[in-house]
Amino acid sequence: MQSPVRSCCGEGPRATRPEFFRLGPGNITEVAELERQCFSTPWSEEQFRLAFDRRVFSVFGLRDAGRLAAYVAVYHLAGELEILNVAVRPDQRRRGLGRRLLAILLQVGAKMGIHRAVLEVRTGNAPAIGLYEGLGFTRAGVRPHYYADTGEDAIIYECGLADWVCREPACTSDSGSSGPQEGGA
C-alpha cells in the first residue's frame, strides 16, 4: 500500500503539491474568474487581454487538482518587479499558497537579475501585510486615498532580491502562512 504524499504545509495527506506555472492569454478566463472572487474592483477580461499584450506583464500561478488556486500578476522592467495583484482562491487560503507563490516569484526574479520588488496593499489587509512582511518586504511609504472604491490608503512595500538567489521555497517557510485576503496587493 502506498502512503499518501504529504503537502508542504502540513495540512494532511494530498495527492500532489500545487504546480507553479506561467499563465498566458489562453488563461484569461480562469484568471479573471479568480480575480472576481478575490477583489472588490477586479480587472476585466479585456484589461487582462490588454496587459498580456505588453511584454513587461506576466502572470504566474499555482494549479491544484486542475484548478487555478492562486496567481500573481507583475510588471517587470529595469531591474524591478511591480507586484500588481496576488490572489488565492477563497477555499484555498491559509494553506501557504500565497507565500509559496511569492517566494518562487522572488527567487526567479533574483535569478533573472531583478534587484527589487515593490507593491501596494490596503492598510486594512492584515493577512496580506503579514505575508509580505514575513517574506522580507519593508514599508517604503503610503499613497493616501489610493483605492477608489473605499478611499483607503495604500502602504507601499519593497523588498531587495539579492538574498533570494540562494533561497528555495522550502516547506518550513510555508507553514502557518495566510494568503492575501480581499484587496490583495
CORWOZI-V63961 format. One record per run of one state. SS is the DSSP state (a for helix, b for strand, c for the rest). FROM is the first residue (numbers start at 1). TO is the last residue. If there is no record, write none. Layout:
ss = [SS:SS]
from = [FROM:FROM]
to = [TO:TO]
This chain:
ss = [c:b:c:b:c:b:c:a:c:a:c:b:c:b:c:b:c:a:c:a:c:b:c:a:c:b:c:b:c:a:c:a:c]
from = [1:5:7:13:15:19:24:25:39:45:53:57:65:67:78:80:89:90:93:97:112:116:123:126:135:138:144:154:161:162:165:171:175]
to = [4:6:12:14:18:23:24:38:44:52:56:64:66:77:79:88:89:92:96:111:115:122:125:134:137:143:153:160:161:164:170:174:185]
